[in-house]
Amino acid sequence: MFHRPHLGLRKNRREVKMRFVNVVLSFALLGLVCPQPTAFSQETNQGEIKRKAKAKVEPRYPPLARQMKLSGKVEIEVTVSPDGRVKDTRIIGGNPVLVNAALDAIRMWRYESAPKETVETIEIEFKDPNQ
């Protein structure tokens, strides 16, 4: 009987593939069993401490939005420093033509002081002034 070395290679490749699949599946299952907390859960906890805005600047309706007769809501997540200044912003949603006007205004808002940094969600509604 002849020795067929190529059959041994096929068997080794198959074993390597099976081991690889087992490792990948193991990591996938581990990820399902031990999920990491999301950033949203932390923001939710911070959101419970609602801070009041002491000074709000109204956004200017953009000329391009006026020409296009745009209206709608813009939602922005704001990180407020302990001294009440807007430290960072993140766009959650809204028309891009309206977002910049909302960001320009919100960055000038001032909040009450607090012991620590908080995250607030702001929704601004733009209405066509010609309507």
C-alpha positions as CSV (number, residue, x, y, z in Angstrom):
1,M,0.0,0.0,0.0
2,F,1.3,3.5,-0.9
3,H,1.7,6.3,1.5
4,R,-0.3,9.4,0.6
5,P,1.2,12.4,2.4
6,H,-1.3,14.9,0.9
7,L,-4.1,13.3,2.9
8,G,-2.3,14.1,6.1
9,L,-2.0,17.7,5.1
10,R,-5.8,17.9,4.4
11,K,-6.5,16.4,7.8
12,N,-4.1,18.9,9.5
13,R,-5.7,21.9,7.7
14,R,-9.2,20.7,8.7
15,E,-8.1,20.4,12.3
16,V,-6.6,23.9,12.2
17,K,-9.8,25.4,10.7
18,M,-11.9,23.6,13.4
19,R,-9.7,25.0,16.2
20,F,-9.9,28.5,14.7
21,V,-13.7,28.3,14.5
22,N,-13.9,27.0,18.1
23,V,-11.7,29.9,19.3
24,V,-13.8,32.5,17.4
25,L,-17.1,31.0,18.7
26,S,-15.7,30.9,22.3
27,F,-14.9,34.6,22.1
28,A,-18.3,35.4,20.7
29,L,-20.0,33.5,23.5
30,L,-17.8,35.2,26.1
31,G,-18.9,38.6,24.7
32,L,-22.5,37.6,25.0
33,V,-22.2,36.3,28.5
34,C,-20.0,39.2,29.9
35,P,-21.2,42.3,28.1
36,Q,-19.4,45.6,28.9
37,P,-21.5,48.5,30.2
38,T,-22.2,51.0,27.4
39,A,-21.5,54.7,27.5
40,F,-25.2,55.3,27.4
41,S,-25.8,53.8,30.8
42,Q,-23.3,56.2,32.3
43,E,-24.9,59.1,30.5
44,T,-28.3,58.0,31.8
45,N,-27.0,58.0,35.4
46,Q,-25.6,61.5,34.9
47,G,-28.7,62.6,33.2
48,E,-30.6,62.1,36.5
49,I,-28.9,65.2,37.8
50,K,-30.7,67.8,35.6
51,R,-29.0,71.2,35.6
52,K,-30.9,74.3,34.8
53,A,-29.6,76.6,32.2
54,K,-29.2,80.1,33.7
55,A,-28.5,81.9,30.4
56,K,-29.7,80.6,27.1
57,V,-28.9,82.1,23.7
58,E,-31.5,81.6,21.0
59,P,-30.2,80.2,17.8
60,R,-30.3,82.3,14.7
61,Y,-32.4,80.9,11.9
62,P,-29.8,80.3,9.0
63,P,-30.4,82.2,5.8
64,L,-30.0,79.0,3.8
65,A,-32.7,77.4,5.9
66,R,-35.0,80.4,5.2
67,Q,-34.4,80.0,1.5
68,M,-35.1,76.3,1.6
69,K,-38.1,76.9,4.0
70,L,-36.6,74.3,6.4
71,S,-37.9,73.5,9.8
72,G,-37.3,70.8,12.3
73,K,-35.7,69.7,15.5
74,V,-32.0,69.4,16.3
75,E,-30.9,67.2,19.2
76,I,-27.5,67.9,20.9
77,E,-25.8,66.2,23.8
78,V,-23.9,68.7,25.9
79,T,-21.2,68.1,28.5
80,V,-21.3,70.8,31.1
81,S,-18.3,71.5,33.4
82,P,-18.8,72.0,37.1
83,D,-18.6,75.8,36.7
84,G,-21.6,75.7,34.3
85,R,-19.8,76.2,31.0
86,V,-20.5,74.0,28.0
87,K,-17.4,71.9,27.7
88,D,-18.2,69.7,24.7
89,T,-21.1,69.0,22.3
90,R,-22.2,66.0,20.3
91,I,-24.8,66.0,17.6
92,I,-27.5,63.4,18.1
93,G,-29.7,64.3,15.2
94,G,-31.2,67.0,13.0
95,N,-30.9,68.7,9.6
96,P,-27.2,69.6,8.9
97,V,-28.3,73.1,7.7
98,L,-29.8,73.7,11.2
99,V,-27.2,72.0,13.4
100,N,-24.5,74.6,13.1
101,A,-26.8,77.4,14.2
102,A,-27.9,75.3,17.2
103,L,-24.3,74.5,18.2
104,D,-23.3,78.1,17.9
105,A,-26.0,79.1,20.3
106,I,-25.7,76.2,22.8
107,R,-22.0,76.8,23.2
108,M,-22.8,80.2,24.7
109,W,-25.3,78.8,27.3
110,R,-24.4,78.9,31.0
111,Y,-25.7,76.4,33.6
112,E,-25.9,76.4,37.3
113,S,-22.8,75.2,39.1
114,A,-22.6,71.6,40.3
115,P,-20.1,69.4,42.1
116,K,-19.2,67.5,39.0
117,E,-19.4,67.4,35.2
118,T,-22.8,66.4,33.8
119,V,-24.2,65.5,30.4
120,E,-27.5,67.1,29.2
121,T,-29.5,66.5,26.1
122,I,-31.0,69.6,24.4
123,E,-33.6,69.7,21.7
124,I,-34.1,72.9,19.7
125,E,-37.0,73.3,17.3
126,F,-36.5,75.5,14.3
127,K,-39.6,76.9,12.6
128,D,-39.6,78.9,9.3
129,P,-40.2,82.5,10.4
130,N,-42.2,83.1,7.2
131,Q,-44.9,80.7,8.1
